Structures are given as structure tokens and as C-alpha cells.
Amino acid sequence: MPTNHLDYDDAIEYLYRLINYEKTGDSKPYPFRLKRMHELVRLLDLSGVAGAGLPLIHIAGTKGKGSTATMAAAMLTACGLRTGLYTSPHLLRIEERFTVDGREPNRGEMVELIAEVREAAQSLAANGFGKPTFFELTTTVALSYFRRQACQAVVLEVGLGGLLDSTNVCHPTVTAITSIGLDHQHILGETIAEIAFQKAGIIKPSIPVVCGVREGDAAVVIERVAREQGAPLFKIGRDFDFRLTLDDDRWGSRFDLVAKDPRFRPRQGWSLPLPGEHQGHNAALACALIDLLDPETIRTPLEAQGRGLAAVRCTGRIERFRLADGTEVILDTSHNVESISALCDFLRRTSAPRLRTVIFGTSKDKPYAEMLAELEAIADRLILTRYHGNPRFRETGDLLAAVRDHGRVSVEETPLQALRLAQSFDVPPAEHQIVICGSFFLAAELLPLIDRS
């Protein structure tokens, strides 16, 4: 396929130039549209891989959707299905967003894929559709990659919201909404009900939907939309549930799926290597999604599913490292109140170190004061910083103003300085724990430094 003389760096730069960092503000309605995405699918003849003819799982939610998608894809791969997985954002490489059976496209494949979508994007602009967004084109790259790889199943994670997200051109076999919380209010709405309505936009007529919201305004909205769409609704707590038993080192768990509806198969004593009660919730949703796929179309033996779940890895989700001196580092991409609360809950359940140092930085649109209030309760030392690879960072002065106890707080203007300060504290490495959280962007800048430490 011609690449129009693109090399790898040119191809990646082409995608990144499409990112619009300008503040969206409070403008309504939601500023994105699906017309361009539908036209991209038509131009590139991607309807087959977008769900018309193969099992496709579509997952939205405020938190947990990436982990749920990764678990579902890992189990489908273990069942022998060539499975495409689309997630966002990435940490180190854009290729992390699109994998087939865990494999990212290589550089040559990326050049070909981007050249293909660039040509389609130029056709869009020439025909009055306007310039596609970064996320529209990365979604198109994912679908093109899955078609080239002859995928037998696809798992798509929503990028933002649901109703007008670029993934919502797909024809799913089953959908899920993992959770609802306050995030991206400037785009999705100021209330839980408004946000739930946007995320419930992935619910399709007659297509089963798995709901990870147990109660409250969000559950009411999801139930109403499912009823209006004639979509069978299966709720955690009512139709299925889970139990977790912590392993001895409190890092992994033994997972049980409790089936309360005959459409779900019980699981008992499965290994779940991802730490935290919230990951049990996500695993239960992933299992429920697989059980709702048509057994006459695909086979998903429980033994194979269990192997897939036991081997799953989610980069940046309460991920543990050891520095060269033995200091434990926990890297987590939690970036809203709900995910920070889940991280803090996990840390409370583990053995408390003599010194726990939290390195925190976040984005302009995040509820930083609420997140810091959670972190102050579990941190002995708090280091505030900001990332540098993206202009959306929240200034450290704003973060400092939101902290109540300044005696335990330090400010460093780069992540590297923050990590060096944390390592300089006078405490034996075996008794020190460093926690990094607040943003995918912060995690991305510190992950290579941790790997080299």
C-alpha cells in the first residue's frame, strides 16, 4: 500500500497535530459529531470490523472501562479468538491503543495505517465534512488494524462520554457501562444524571447492556434509556455479583463470580492479578459481557477464560515497581475522585509502610481539591508537581492552595525532581513506599524514570 512517502515520525506527528488543546468551555451542546466518523467507516469499508458480522463489546464508564475491556479481551484471546482491543489514552506509545491478542502494530504497519486514514481524512475535508479529530482518526486506525489482522472479536473502550464518542458508530453485540462519576463536566454535563445520559448513549435497540452502577441517579437514567431502547439490562448486584479473597501478599486476589441469573456462569477461585476491590468489580463485568455473547457464534470455555484472566496486565493500574535501592513504587493513572478513592482504599488495606510518599500532579479540568483531600488521609509526605508533555497541567500553586496541612507538603516543578526528592528522604528503602498518581500524563513521564532506576 502506498504511504505517500511518510516515515514513522511523520506519520505519528500527523496524528498529534490534530489534537486541539483549546479549552472547550461551557458551550452546549456537546461539541463533537458522528457524521465524519460514519463517513470514515464508509470510505474505508470498515463496517465489517465495526461489529456487523463479528462479536463486538462496547464499554463506557467514568472509571474501570479500560481494565474491564482489557480483561474481556484477554479472556477472549485465551479462548482462541483473534481479538482486537482499542483503549485510550496511552502511556508511552500511541500503538498501545490498538492491540490484537496483546500485540501492537509495528512501525511499518503504523505508517501504512496512518497513510490510509490520512487519505480518507483528506477526502473528508474536500467533501465538506471538515477536519477529523485526533480521536476519530485513532479510532479509524484501530478498526483498520483489526480488519488487516482478520480479528474474530473486537473490544472497544469509549474515549469520552458515549453518545457522541467516535466509537459509537459500531454495531455491538453487547455493551457495558462500568461506573458513573463526576468527570469531564465541561463536556458531559454538571450532574451525575447528565453524565449518565451521555454514557448511556452507547445503548442500542435490543442489544444487551451490562450495568456496573448499583443504585442512585445514574442507575435510574441507565435503566430508563435501556427500557426506551428495548435493550435487556443486566445489573451487578441483581443479576450477578462477585467475591474477592486477598492473596497472602495482598497484591492479587481469588475471584468468584456469583451468578444470580441463569444466563451467567459461576466462577470460583479464579486468579485475579490486578489489585484492589474495584478490579473485582471490573472482572465481574468482563465475565458477564462474555457470557452474553452468542454461544452458537463463539465458544468461550471457562477454563480458557480463567487462564486469560490470570495472565492479564493493565499498565499503570496500581502497578508495582522496585527501585534499585529496594524502595517500593506504586504507579497509578487514577485521575478523578472515584479512581483516587479506589487507590486510597487499596492502600488502606495493605500493610502501612513507615513512610508513604505521594507524588501528585493532575490536569486543569480535574477536581484536584477533592482528590488531594483523599490523598492527604493516606500520605505521610505529599509532593506536588506537574507534567510537561502536555499543556493541560494544573499549576502546582493551585494544588498547594488546596492542601490543608502544608507541613507535610513539598513542591517540585518537574516529575524528575519530585522523584529525586522522594528518594532522598531519610528512611530505609524497605520501609518506604512511593505512590505516583493524578494523571496519565504524569505516569507517562515518570514510568521511564522508574524503569531505569
Helices and strands as residue ranges (DSSP letters): H 8-16, H 35-43, E 56-60, H 65-78, E 83-86, G 94-97, E 98-100, H 107-126, H 134-148, E 153-157, G 166-169, E 174-177, H 185-188, H 192-199, G 200-202, E 209-211, H 217-229, E 233-235, E 240-246, E 253-259, E 267-272, H 277-291, H 302-310, E 319-322, E 328-331, H 337-349, E 355-360, H 368-376, E 381-384, H 396-402, G 406-408, E 409-411, H 415-424, G 429-431, E 432-437, H 440-452
